Amino acid sequence: MRRNYAFLAILCGLAMAVLFLAIHLFTLYIAYPGGAGQTLLTLLLPVAAQIYWIFHIEHLTGTFLNALTVLCLVWVVLAISTFALSRASRETA
C-alpha cells in the first residue's frame, strides 16, 4: 500500500508542476495586453501576479470563479493531496 501512496504523490506532484506552468503562461497571456511593465512583473512575480489578476478579473467581470481562479484552486487541491499522500507513504509500513 505504501507504494501506491508514493506513486499517487509523484503523479500529483507532476500534475502540480504542469498546472503551475499552464497557470503562469495563462497569467502572462492575460497581462500581455496591459503592456511590457505588467507582463514583466507577471513574469518575475508569478504567485503575487496570479493573486492580483484573480482579483482584477473579478473586479472587471463581477464573477469570482473565472478560469484563472478555478485553475489556481485545482492547483491548491493538488498541493494538499501531494502533501497528504507523501506523508501517508512515509507513515505506512
C-alpha positions in Angstrom: 0.0 0.0 0.0 2.9 2.3 0.7 4.0 2.2 -3.0 0.5 3.2 -4.1 0.6 6.3 -1.9 4.1 7.2 -3.1 3.1 6.7 -6.8 0.0 8.9 -6.3 2.1 11.5 -4.6 4.5 11.5 -7.6 1.6 11.8 -10.0 0.1 14.7 -8.1 3.5 16.4 -7.9 3.9 16.1 -11.7 0.4 17.4 -12.3 1.2 20.3 -10.0 4.3 21.3 -12.0 2.4 21.1 -15.3 -0.5 23.0 -14.0 1.7 25.7 -12.4 3.4 26.2 -15.8 0.0 26.4 -17.5 -1.3 28.9 -14.9 1.8 31.0 -15.3 1.6 31.1 -19.1 -2.2 31.9 -18.9 -1.4 34.7 -16.5 1.2 36.1 -18.9 -1.4 35.9 -21.7 -3.8 37.9 -19.5 -1.1 40.5 -18.6 0.3 41.0 -22.2 -2.4 43.5 -23.4 -1.5 45.7 -20.5 2.0 46.4 -21.7 5.5 45.5 -21.1 5.6 46.6 -17.5 2.7 44.4 -16.4 4.0 41.5 -18.4 7.5 41.8 -16.8 6.1 42.0 -13.3 3.9 39.0 -14.0 6.9 37.1 -15.3 9.1 37.9 -12.3 6.4 37.6 -9.6 4.2 34.7 -10.6 2.3 34.0 -7.4 1.7 37.6 -6.5 0.7 38.3 -10.1 -1.8 35.5 -10.1 -3.4 36.8 -6.9 -3.5 40.3 -8.4 -5.0 39.1 -11.7 -7.6 36.9 -10.0 -9.0 40.0 -8.2 -8.6 42.2 -11.2 -10.6 39.9 -13.4 -13.2 39.6 -10.6 -13.5 43.4 -10.4 -13.9 43.6 -14.2 -16.3 40.8 -14.7 -18.1 40.6 -11.4 -17.6 36.9 -11.1 -15.0 35.3 -8.8 -15.0 31.8 -10.3 -13.3 32.6 -13.6 -10.9 30.3 -15.4 -7.8 31.5 -13.6 -9.4 31.1 -10.2 -10.5 27.6 -10.9 -7.1 26.6 -12.2 -5.5 28.0 -9.0 -8.0 26.2 -6.8 -7.2 22.9 -8.6 -3.5 23.6 -8.0 -4.1 24.1 -4.3 -6.1 20.9 -4.1 -3.3 19.1 -5.8 -0.7 20.6 -3.4 -2.7 19.4 -0.4 -3.2 16.0 -1.9 0.6 15.7 -2.7 1.5 16.6 0.9 -1.1 14.2 2.4 -0.1 11.3 0.1 3.6 11.8 0.7 3.1 11.8 4.4 0.9 8.7 4.2 3.5 6.9 2.1 6.2 7.6 4.8 3.9 6.6 7.7 2.5 3.3 6.4 4.7 0.2 6.7 
